[in-house]
Structures are given as structure tokens and as C-alpha cells.
Amino acid sequence: MFPFLYHLVTEKRKTDFVACSLLENMTVEKTAQAVDRVLRKICEPKSLEILKEREARLPSPAICTAYFNSYRPRPLPVLPEDSTFADKQLLLACEAMQASNYVHALSLINEALSEPLEPGQALSNGILKAEALTMRGSFK
């Protein structure tokens, strides 16, 4: 394919070119390289768009359960009397972990660690923040 005509070629024609090359069993080296370039041009924008729209997913519940069961049991964090919204989210996340509701626990942890909308609503002390960061790190 001529580089200066590349923008004029429709996506349908590009896929036809790739199909013909595959039917030839990619015997010609220049054709194989051209197919590689064409596939990159077609697939990269689509894959980036898919990755932007896709929400984070966890592995199957059986794998998550086996993974988290390998951890030692930990007591629930002790919240201060004047606990903030983020502190309560952390406690709810720990309870969700104990109930094996990992998707909900992850969303609660992310809420607890996100920037608060109002001042004074973040995690109230370093111990709770460390607990939340450790928990979120377990999901990565």
C-alpha cells in the first residue's frame, strides 16, 4: 500500500487486504509487514476506545475467595468517635470483604480513598489510610 494513499482506503478494504494476505499464508515478507501495519492502524484506536470504556473487573469469585482466604484474618478497624464518611466507607469495605463481596468492597475502598468533596471527610488518621491502601493494593 502506498503511504500517501493510506488515508483514502476504507476500513473494509483494509480488512479485505488482510484476508487476502492470510489466504496466501503470508508467504511474501513485504505483504506480511504491510498486514502488520494495517492491523495496527485498525486495531489500536479500537482497543484504546474499548479500554477507556471498560470498567475494572475482578477475576472469578472462586479465584478471589481462594486468594483472600490465604490472608490471615484481621479484626475490623476501630473508628474514632468522630468518624468521617471515608472512615465509615472503610469499615463497610472490611465488612464486605468478610462477606466475600469483593466487587462491593473494592468500590467502597475506592470511595474511601478518593478525594473528599468536603474538607474533613477524608480518612481521619494514618492507620486507617494505611489499612485502606493495603486493602486496595490487595486487589491490584
C-alpha positions, -999 to +999 in steps of 0.1 A: +000+000+000+012+035-008+016+056+023+002+087+007-030+069-003-034+052+031-060+077+044-082+071+013-085+034+018-116+024+037-116+000+067-134-026+047-107-026+020-081-028+047-097-059+062-101-074+027-063-068+021-056-086+054-078-115+045-062-120+011-028-119+027-038-146+052-052-167+024-017-165+007-003-179+041+017-147+045+044-161+021+056-127+009+076-108+036+066-073+024+030-083+024+033-097+060+048-064+071+021-044+054-006-066+071+011-059+104+010-022+098-026-023+086-038-043+116-020-019+140-038+011+123-072-007+125-069-022+160-050+004+181-077+031+181-104+005+187-086-012+215-078+022+232-115+031+230-125-003+245-101+001+273-114+036+281-150+024+283-143-009+301-148-008+338-124-027+361-132-063+366-121-088+391-112-124+384-139-151+391-153-152+426-137-186+432-102-172+425-109-141+446-121-162+475-091-185+473-067-155+471-082-136+501-086-168+522-048-171+520-046-139+541-046-141+579-080-129+594-078-093+606-101-075+630-123-047+618-106-013+621-115+007+651-130+040+641-127+072+661-158+086+678-159+115+653-155+092+622-157+107+588-175+095+557-143+078+544-138+060+578-173+046+575-167+035+539-136+017+550-155-001+577-182-011+552-155-023+528-140-045+556-174-060+563-179-066+526-146-084+525-157-106+554-189-114+535-169-122+503-185-094+484-153-084+467-167-061+440-186-041+465-155-040+488-134-026+460-158+001+452-161+011+489-123+012+492-120+034+461-146+057+476-128+059+509-095+068+492-110+092+467-106+130+472-134+141+495-159+167+482-159+185+516-130+192+538-127+169+568-143+139+551-111+120+543-097+092+563-092+106+598-058+091+606-027+074+591-036+040+605-069+039+586-053+053+555-027+025+556-054-001+561-073+013+531-042+014+509-032-021+519-067-034+511-068-016+477-033-030+470-046-065+476-070-060+446-043-050+422 
